[in-house]
Amino acid sequence: MGCCCYVSDVGVFCVEADKTYIMILRDSITNKVHVLESLLELTEEQRRIVKSDNPDIIRFDEILDEKGRQIDMLNMLDDGFAGIYGKVKDELLSNAGLYKAELLQIRELIDKTTSLGVRLEGLEHDNKRYIEEFIEKKKED
C-alpha cells in the first residue's frame, strides 16, 4: 500500500502516515474509555464498602491505590493524545473531509469519556458524603 503525499499551505502531508496518527489517537481515547470504566467500577465498589454495616477498610485502601494507578494511566493517555494531536492538528483542520469517518469515531469516543467523567465525578461526590457520614458515626460510637 503506497503513501499519498501532497503539499498544502500548512506543510507536506502523507495520508497513510496521518491515518496512522489518527488510529493512534483513536486507540488512545479507546484506552481512556476503558480506564474510566474501570475507575467507575472501583468507585462503585468503594461506595458499597462505605455504605456497608461493617466496611472493609483494607479493601477500601487497596481500591484507593488502584485508583491512583488508573489516574496516572489517564494522565499518560492524555499527554500522549495531546502530543500526537499536536503533530496532526493542522492537517486535520485543513483536510477534515479526508478523515471524516475516523474523526467521527474519535468525536464519539471523546463524548463517551466526557459522559463517563461526569458519572465518575457524581459518584465521587456521593462517596465523599458517605465517608463523612461514616466518620461521624464512628465519632459517635
Phi, psi and chi 1 to 4 in degrees:
 res  aa     phi    psi   chi1   chi2   chi3   chi4
   1 MET       -  123.5  179.8 -178.4  -94.8      -
   2 GLY   -85.0  174.0      -      -      -      -
   3 CYS  -112.5  134.1  177.8      -      -      -
   4 CYS  -101.3  105.9  175.9      -      -      -
   5 CYS  -103.7  149.5  -65.8      -      -      -
   6 TYR  -152.6  164.0   61.9   93.4      -      -
   7 VAL  -107.1  131.8  177.2      -      -      -
   8 SER  -126.3  179.3   76.6      -      -      -
   9 ASP   -69.4  -10.4   56.2  -16.6      -      -
  10 VAL  -106.0   -0.2  -68.2      -      -      -
  11 GLY   141.4 -171.9      -      -      -      -
  12 VAL   -95.8  131.8  175.5      -      -      -
  13 PHE  -133.1  145.3  -65.2   96.1      -      -
  14 CYS  -114.4  119.3  -63.3      -      -      -
  15 VAL   -57.3  -45.6  173.1      -      -      -
  16 GLU   -62.8  -41.6  -70.1  -58.1  -40.2      -
  17 ALA   -64.3  -43.4      -      -      -      -
  18 ASP   -66.5  -36.6  -69.4  -27.0      -      -
  19 LYS   -63.7  -35.2  -76.6 -157.4 -179.5 -122.3
  20 THR   -63.0  -44.2  -61.0      -      -      -
  21 TYR   -61.0  -40.5  -78.5  128.1      -      -
  22 ILE   -64.8  -39.1  -67.9  168.8      -      -
  23 MET   -63.2  -38.4  -58.3  -79.2 -108.9      -
  24 ILE   -64.5  -41.8  -67.3  168.5      -      -
  25 LEU   -59.7  -46.4  -70.4  174.0      -      -
  26 ARG   -61.2  -44.6 -173.1 -160.1   60.4 -145.4
  27 ASP   -64.1  -37.9  -68.6  -12.5      -      -
  28 SER   -62.7  -45.0  175.6      -      -      -
  29 ILE   -67.4  -38.2  -66.2  -68.4      -      -
  30 THR   -60.7  -43.3  -60.6      -      -      -
  31 ASN   -63.4  -37.2  -72.3  -26.9      -      -
  32 LYS   -63.9  -39.5 -175.2  172.3 -179.8  175.0
  33 VAL   -59.0  -46.0  166.3      -      -      -
  34 HIS   -62.5  -41.0  -65.6  -54.1      -      -
  35 VAL   -66.2  -42.8  171.7      -      -      -
  36 LEU   -63.6  -39.0  -74.4  166.7      -      -
  37 GLU   -63.3  -39.6  -70.7  170.7  -21.2      -
  38 SER   -63.7  -43.0  174.2      -      -      -
  39 LEU   -62.0  -38.6  -79.4  168.0      -      -
  40 LEU   -61.8  -45.7  -85.8  170.3      -      -
  41 GLU   -61.1  -44.1  -70.6  172.4   17.4      -
  42 LEU   -64.2  -40.4  -68.5  167.2      -      -
  43 THR   -68.3  -37.2  -56.3      -      -      -
  44 GLU   -66.0  -37.9  -72.3  169.7   -9.9      -
  45 GLU   -64.4  -40.6 -175.3  178.3   -7.9      -
  46 GLN   -59.0  -42.4  -80.8 -178.3  -45.1      -
  47 ARG   -60.7  -44.2  179.7 -179.6   58.8 -170.9
  48 ARG   -61.7  -39.4  -72.7 -170.6  -61.8  -85.8
  49 ILE   -64.4  -49.8  -70.4  170.0      -      -
  50 VAL   -66.6  -32.1  172.4      -      -      -
  51 LYS   -82.7  -10.5  -71.4 -179.0   76.9  175.6
  52 SER   -74.9  160.3   74.9      -      -      -
  53 ASP   -69.8  -29.8  -68.2  -27.3      -      -
  54 ASN  -130.6   78.5 -171.0   18.7      -      -
  55 PRO   -65.2  140.9   13.5  -15.9      -      -
  56 ASP   -89.1   91.7 -177.1  -11.6      -      -
  57 ILE   -64.2  -34.8  -57.8  -57.2      -      -
  58 ILE   -62.7  -47.0  -66.8  171.3      -      -
  59 ARG   -64.1  -38.3  177.1   63.6 -175.3  141.5
  60 PHE   -58.1  -45.3 -172.0   88.1      -      -
  61 ASP   -65.4  -38.1  -74.2  -18.0      -      -
  62 GLU   -61.4  -40.4  -69.4  170.0   -8.0      -
  63 ILE   -65.3  -41.0  -67.4  170.2      -      -
  64 LEU   -57.4  -44.3  -81.2  177.9      -      -
  65 ASP   -61.9  -45.3  -68.4  -18.0      -      -
  66 GLU   -64.1  -40.3  178.3   59.1   25.8      -
  67 LYS   -63.5  -36.1  -75.8  175.0   68.9  174.7
  68 GLY   -61.2  -42.5      -      -      -      -
  69 ARG   -65.2  -40.2  -71.8 -172.3  -70.9  -83.8
  70 GLN   -65.9  -39.3  -64.3  -69.3  -37.2      -
  71 ILE   -66.2  -39.7  -70.5  167.4      -      -
  72 ASP   -59.1  -41.0  -70.5  -15.5      -      -
  73 MET   -63.7  -42.8  176.6   63.2   71.0      -
  74 LEU   -57.8  -44.2  -85.1 -179.4      -      -
  75 ASN   -62.7  -40.8  -69.1  -28.5      -      -
  76 MET   -64.9  -42.5  -73.5 -171.7  -29.8      -
  77 LEU   -63.2  -42.0  -71.3  167.3      -      -
  78 ASP   -62.6  -43.6  -75.7  -16.6      -      -
  79 ASP   -63.2  -43.7  -69.3  -13.4      -      -
  80 GLY   -64.0  -42.0      -      -      -      -
  81 PHE   -61.2  -47.1 -175.5   91.1      -      -
  82 ALA   -61.1  -40.2      -      -      -      -
  83 GLY   -64.7  -45.9      -      -      -      -
  84 ILE   -67.4  -45.0  -63.3  -66.3      -      -
  85 TYR   -58.9  -39.2 -177.0   72.2      -      -
  86 GLY   -58.8  -31.6      -      -      -      -
  87 LYS   -74.8  -29.7  -68.8 -178.6 -178.1 -161.3
  88 VAL  -117.0    0.8  -64.5      -      -      -
  89 LYS   -54.3  -52.1  176.3 -177.0  175.5 -176.4
  90 ASP   -60.4  -42.1  -69.0  -22.5      -      -
  91 GLU   -64.0  -43.4  167.2   62.3    5.9      -
  92 LEU   -63.5  -41.2  -65.3  177.3      -      -
  93 LEU   -70.0  -36.8  -65.6  174.1      -      -
  94 SER   -76.3  -30.9  -62.4      -      -      -
  95 ASN  -132.6   46.8  -63.2  -66.0      -      -
  96 ALA   -57.4  -31.6      -      -      -      -
  97 GLY   -61.2  -32.0      -      -      -      -
  98 LEU   -67.3  -24.7  -72.0  173.3      -      -
  99 TYR  -120.3   23.4  -47.9  104.9      -      -
 100 LYS   -53.8  -49.3 -173.7  175.6 -179.6  178.2
 101 ALA   -64.3  -44.9      -      -      -      -
 102 GLU   -65.0  -41.2  -65.9   89.3  -12.8      -
 103 LEU   -67.6  -34.5  -68.1  173.8      -      -
 104 LEU   -63.6  -43.1 -177.2   59.0      -      -
 105 GLN   -59.6  -46.7  -88.4 -173.5  -37.2      -
 106 ILE   -62.4  -42.9  -69.9  170.4      -      -
 107 ARG   -59.8  -43.7  178.4   76.0 -109.0  157.5
 108 GLU   -63.7  -39.9  -71.2  170.0   -4.6      -
 109 LEU   -67.6  -39.0  -71.8  165.0      -      -
 110 ILE   -63.6  -42.2  -71.0  170.9      -      -
 111 ASP   -59.3  -40.2  -70.2  -13.3      -      -
 112 LYS   -65.6  -40.9 -172.4  168.6 -175.2  175.3
 113 THR   -63.7  -37.2   63.8      -      -      -
 114 THR   -63.6  -46.3  -58.5      -      -      -
 115 SER   -61.6  -45.4  173.6      -      -      -
 116 LEU   -62.3  -40.5  -70.5  167.6      -      -
 117 GLY   -62.2  -39.8      -      -      -      -
 118 VAL   -65.9  -44.8  168.1      -      -      -
 119 ARG   -60.4  -43.7  -77.3 -178.7   50.2 -154.0
 120 LEU   -62.5  -43.1 -176.9   60.2      -      -
 121 GLU   -61.5  -41.0 -172.4  175.6  -34.6      -
 122 GLY   -63.3  -44.2      -      -      -      -
 123 LEU   -62.5  -42.0  -79.6  173.5      -      -
 124 GLU   -62.0  -41.6  -71.8  -71.5   -4.7      -
 125 HIS   -61.6  -45.8  178.1   71.1      -      -
 126 ASP   -62.2  -44.3  -70.1  -14.0      -      -
 127 ASN   -61.4  -37.9  -78.8   -1.4      -      -
 128 LYS   -59.6  -43.5  180.0 -179.0  177.8 -165.9
 129 ARG   -63.5  -43.8 -175.2  174.3   38.9  112.1
 130 TYR   -63.5  -38.8  -64.6  137.7      -      -
 131 ILE   -66.2  -42.9  -69.0  168.0      -      -
 132 GLU   -61.7  -40.9  -71.4  169.1   -8.8      -
 133 GLU   -64.4  -40.9  -70.7  171.3    4.9      -
 134 PHE   -61.8  -44.5  172.0   76.8      -      -
 135 ILE   -64.2  -43.0  -69.3  170.5      -      -
 136 GLU   -60.0  -41.5  -78.9  -58.4  -47.0      -
 137 LYS   -62.6  -42.2 -119.4 -163.9 -114.5 -179.3
 138 LYS   -65.6  -35.6  -77.0  -64.2  179.5 -171.5
 139 LYS   -64.8  -36.4  -74.4 -179.7 -177.9  177.5
 140 GLU   -72.4  -27.8  -68.2  171.3    4.3      -
 141 ASP   -74.4      -  -68.8  -14.6      -      -
